[in-house]
Amino acid sequence: MVRLFQFAVVSLSIAAVVLAVLVFGGRSAPSGDGAGLVFADVPARDAGAATPLQSVAMRDGYPLRVRKYNGAEDVPLLVLVHGPTLDGEYFDSLANALRGKADVIVPDLRGHGTAPGRRGDIDYIGQLEDDLADLIAAVAKPDQAVIMGGHSWGGGLVIRFAGGTYGDLLDGAVLLAPFLDHTAPNTRENSGGGAQLFSRRIMGLDILNTLGITALNHLPVIQFGMPVAVRDDPLDEPVTTAFSYTLNASFTPRRAYLEDVAALPPFVLLAGSADEAFISSQYAPTMGPVTDNGRFDMILGASHLGLVDDPRTLGIIEGFLDGY
């Protein structure tokens, strides 16, 4: 019995040391598991030219900042979700162009944009999904079809939303070069150095969360390389360039990402052939085996961010919305 106890103590001690090394043992550089995202093509901001922000109260009273683009009669609601470190303003041109096809609403996700709390964290895993559900409840008209679109990690959040508690709220999805998982076949290795993934820390925190230990979830697990100069920053505060474990886990599909993919409603997926972050030709082979609901389009010559304002993207989305 004594030897068994000693063995258990030694084993637990070794496990604790291994976890400590994983969580606190330094930031691991991109390691071939590809999480790099490139933001070099973010357009410069014309201060004051974009659609003005409004606010919608979330369940905890948080004033979620949104831009509204009202459409014609009897059109679906289209919620557009931006990518990491950015805000919804870069959808302004696309959203304005879609006014005739949908009621478009573009939130600045919690921890992004100019709203309080923009420094980059959220309270719990799943809070972004709760916010999007609250937004739909606040703005959707009775019996209005709800389409959710997202770009980059915003597309990943749409996939996560479809596979989660609120998936039944969606009637369709528009995915613009969505993030699936850092292990997915379509994710490039260290895509141009746009982000640094702390993979060992993520591994350690995954283990701790499996054990129900969440006290360290505030630690950063990914650092993005977005140039601050592209942002119009009226509050003169630093932009969100690092994600905590909590924010990272909330912004992406679940670890079994294909289960979230399988839950998608009818969707269209667009990706540029010159995408710096993802291999556009791998979306269909990766996602197709688990869903028959998707259409996959490659936009020749389009980059990861250039995809958003490409006129071919607008045409494809308009055609998709015509089905609602």
C-alpha positions in Angstrom: 0.0 0.0 0.0 2.8 2.4 0.9 4.6 1.7 -2.4 1.3 2.2 -4.3 0.9 5.6 -2.5 4.5 6.5 -3.3 4.0 5.6 -6.9 0.8 7.7 -7.1 2.6 10.7 -5.6 5.5 10.4 -8.0 3.2 10.0 -11.0 1.2 13.0 -10.0 4.3 15.1 -9.4 5.7 14.1 -12.8 2.4 15.0 -14.4 2.3 18.4 -12.6 5.8 19.2 -13.8 5.0 18.2 -17.4 1.9 20.4 -17.3 3.8 23.3 -15.8 6.5 23.0 -18.6 3.7 23.0 -21.2 1.8 25.9 -19.8 4.6 28.1 -18.5 7.7 26.8 -20.4 7.8 29.6 -23.0 6.0 30.4 -26.1 6.5 27.8 -28.8 7.0 29.2 -32.3 4.9 28.1 -35.2 5.7 24.4 -35.4 4.4 23.2 -38.7 0.8 23.0 -37.4 0.0 26.1 -39.3 -1.9 28.9 -37.6 -0.3 31.9 -39.4 -2.7 34.4 -40.8 -1.6 37.3 -43.0 -3.2 40.7 -42.7 -1.0 42.7 -45.1 -4.0 43.4 -47.4 -6.2 45.1 -44.8 -7.4 48.3 -46.5 -6.5 51.7 -44.9 -9.4 53.2 -43.0 -11.1 56.4 -44.0 -12.1 57.8 -40.6 -15.8 58.7 -40.4 -16.7 57.3 -43.8 -18.0 53.9 -42.7 -21.5 53.3 -41.5 -21.8 54.5 -37.9 -21.9 52.2 -35.0 -24.9 51.5 -32.9 -25.2 49.3 -29.8 -27.3 46.3 -28.9 -27.5 45.1 -25.2 -26.4 41.5 -24.6 -27.7 39.3 -21.8 -25.1 40.6 -19.3 -25.7 44.3 -20.3 -22.6 44.5 -22.5 -23.2 47.1 -25.3 -22.3 45.1 -28.5 -21.3 47.5 -31.2 -22.9 46.9 -34.6 -23.4 48.4 -38.0 -26.8 48.0 -39.6 -27.5 48.0 -43.3 -31.3 47.8 -43.8 -32.4 45.9 -46.9 -35.6 45.7 -48.9 -38.9 44.0 -47.9 -39.0 40.3 -47.4 -35.3 39.6 -47.4 -33.3 37.5 -45.0 -31.1 38.7 -42.2 -27.4 38.4 -42.9 -25.1 38.6 -39.9 -21.4 39.1 -41.0 -18.7 38.1 -38.5 -15.2 39.6 -38.9 -11.8 37.9 -38.5 -9.4 38.1 -35.6 -7.8 41.3 -34.3 -10.0 43.3 -36.8 -13.6 44.7 -36.5 -16.6 44.8 -38.7 -15.6 48.0 -40.5 -13.8 46.1 -43.3 -17.1 44.6 -44.3 -18.6 48.1 -45.0 -18.3 48.0 -48.8 -19.6 44.5 -49.1 -22.5 45.1 -46.6 -23.6 48.2 -48.4 -23.6 46.4 -51.7 -25.8 43.6 -50.2 -28.6 46.0 -48.9 -31.0 45.0 -51.7 -30.6 41.3 -50.9 -30.6 41.2 -47.1 -30.9 43.1 -43.8 -27.2 43.1 -43.0 -25.9 43.6 -39.5 -22.1 43.5 -38.7 -21.1 43.3 -35.1 -17.7 44.2 -33.6 -17.2 41.0 -31.6 -16.6 41.4 -27.8 -13.0 42.3 -27.3 -12.7 44.0 -30.7 -13.3 47.3 -32.2 -14.1 50.5 -30.2 -16.4 49.0 -27.5 -15.5 48.6 -23.8 -13.5 45.5 -23.3 -11.7 45.7 -26.6 -8.4 44.7 -25.1 -9.2 41.2 -26.1 -10.7 38.8 -23.6 -14.1 37.4 -22.8 -15.5 35.9 -19.7 -16.0 32.3 -20.7 -15.7 29.8 -23.6 -18.9 30.1 -25.7 -19.6 33.8 -24.9 -19.2 34.8 -28.5 -21.9 32.3 -29.5 -24.2 33.7 -26.8 -23.6 37.2 -28.1 -24.5 36.2 -31.7 -27.7 34.5 -30.5 -28.7 37.5 -28.5 -28.0 39.7 -31.5 -30.2 37.6 -33.7 -33.0 37.6 -31.1 -32.8 41.4 -30.9 -32.8 42.2 -34.6 -34.5 39.4 -36.6 -38.0 40.0 -37.8 -40.7 37.4 -37.2 -40.2 34.4 -39.5 -37.2 36.0 -41.2 -34.6 33.6 -42.5 -31.3 34.0 -40.8 -28.0 33.7 -42.7 -24.7 34.0 -40.9 -21.5 34.8 -42.8 -18.0 35.0 -41.6 -14.5 35.6 -42.9 -11.3 33.8 -41.7 -11.7 33.0 -38.0 -15.1 34.7 -38.3 -16.0 31.9 -40.7 -14.7 29.4 -38.1 -17.0 31.0 -35.5 -20.0 30.6 -37.9 -19.1 26.9 -38.2 -18.8 26.6 -34.4 -22.2 28.4 -34.0 -23.8 25.9 -36.4 -22.5 23.0 -34.4 -23.5 24.4 -31.0 -26.5 25.2 -28.9 -27.9 27.8 -31.3 -27.4 26.0 -34.6 -31.1 25.7 -35.2 -31.3 29.5 -35.5 -29.5 29.4 -38.9 -31.1 28.9 -42.2 -27.9 29.3 -44.2 -24.2 30.2 -44.0 -21.7 32.2 -46.1 -18.1 31.1 -45.4 -15.3 33.3 -46.7 -12.0 31.4 -46.4 -13.0 30.1 -42.9 -10.6 28.8 -40.3 -11.2 25.1 -39.5 -8.4 24.0 -37.2 -4.7 24.4 -37.0 -4.4 20.6 -37.9 -6.8 20.8 -40.8 -5.4 19.8 -44.3 -6.3 23.2 -45.7 -4.2 25.2 -43.1 -0.8 26.4 -44.4 2.3 26.0 -42.3 3.2 29.3 -40.7 1.3 31.2 -43.3 3.8 34.0 -44.0 4.5 34.5 -40.3 1.2 36.2 -39.6 0.7 34.6 -36.2 2.6 32.8 -33.6 0.8 29.8 -32.0 1.9 28.8 -28.5 1.1 25.1 -29.2 2.7 23.6 -26.0 0.6 26.0 -23.9 -2.5 25.1 -25.7 -1.8 21.4 -25.2 -1.3 21.9 -21.5 -4.4 24.0 -21.1 -6.4 21.5 -23.1 -5.4 18.9 -20.5 -6.3 21.2 -17.6 -9.7 22.0 -19.1 -10.4 18.3 -19.5 -9.8 18.0 -15.8 -12.2 21.0 -15.2 -9.4 23.4 -14.3 -10.0 26.7 -16.0 -8.1 29.2 -13.8 -5.3 29.7 -16.4 -7.6 30.2 -19.4 -6.7 33.9 -19.4 -3.1 33.1 -20.6 -2.3 34.1 -24.2 -2.1 31.2 -26.7 -1.7 33.0 -30.0 -0.1 36.3 -31.1 -1.2 37.8 -34.3 1.1 39.9 -36.5 -1.5 42.5 -37.6 0.1 45.9 -38.3 -1.5 48.5 -36.0 -1.1 51.2 -38.6 -4.1 49.9 -40.6 -6.5 50.7 -37.7 -8.4 53.9 -37.1 -8.2 53.9 -33.3 -10.4 56.7 -31.8 -9.8 55.5 -28.3 -6.0 55.5 -28.8 -5.8 52.0 -27.2 -3.8 49.0 -28.3 -5.7 46.7 -30.7 -6.4 43.1 -29.9 -3.4 41.3 -31.2 -3.2 38.3 -28.8 -5.9 35.8 -27.9 -6.3 34.1 -24.5 -7.1 30.4 -24.4 -10.7 31.4 -23.7 -11.0 33.7 -26.7 -9.2 31.4 -29.0 -11.4 28.4 -28.0 -14.5 30.6 -28.5 -13.5 31.9 -31.9 -12.9 28.6 -33.6 -14.7 25.3 -34.3 -14.5 22.7 -31.6 -11.5 20.4 -31.6 -13.6 17.8 -33.5 -14.2 20.4 -36.1 -15.8 18.1 -38.7 -18.7 17.5 -36.3 -19.4 21.3 -36.4 -19.0 21.2 -40.2 -21.5 18.4 -40.4 -24.0 20.6 -38.6 -23.9 23.4 -41.1 -27.1 24.5 -42.9 -27.0 25.1 -46.6 -23.9 27.1 -47.2 -21.6 28.6 -49.8 -17.8 28.7 -49.2 -15.5 31.0 -51.1 -11.8 31.1 -51.0 -9.1 32.8 -53.1 -6.6 30.8 -55.1 -3.9 33.2 -53.8 -5.0 32.9 -50.1 -1.9 33.2 -47.9 -3.3 31.5 -44.9 -5.3 28.5 -46.2 -5.1 26.1 -49.2 -8.3 26.9 -51.0 -8.3 23.7 -53.0 -8.5 21.6 -49.8 -11.8 22.9 -48.4 -14.0 20.6 -50.5 -12.0 17.4 -49.9 -11.8 18.2 -46.1 -15.5 19.2 -45.6 -17.3 17.4 -48.4 -17.2 13.9 -46.8 -19.3 15.1 -43.8 -21.8 17.3 -45.5 -23.9 17.6 -48.7 -25.1 21.1 -47.9 -22.2 23.0 -49.3 -21.1 24.7 -52.5 -17.4 25.4 -52.9 -16.1 28.3 -55.1 -12.5 29.3 -55.8 -11.9 32.9 -56.7 -8.9 33.0 -59.0 -6.2 35.4 -57.9 -7.9 36.5 -54.7 -5.9 36.8 -51.5 -7.1 36.1 -48.0 -8.3 39.6 -47.3 -8.8 40.7 -50.9 -11.5 38.0 -51.2 -13.9 40.2 -49.1 -14.2 43.1 -51.6 -13.7 41.0 -54.8 -16.7 41.7 -57.1 -17.0 38.0 -57.8 -17.6 37.4 -54.1 -20.4 39.9 -54.1 -22.1 38.2 -57.1 -21.9 34.7 -55.6 -23.3 35.9 -52.2 -26.1 37.7 -54.0 -27.0 34.5 -55.9 -27.0 32.5 -52.6 -29.2 35.1 -50.9 -31.7 34.9 -53.8 -32.6 31.4 -52.5 -34.1 33.0 -49.4 
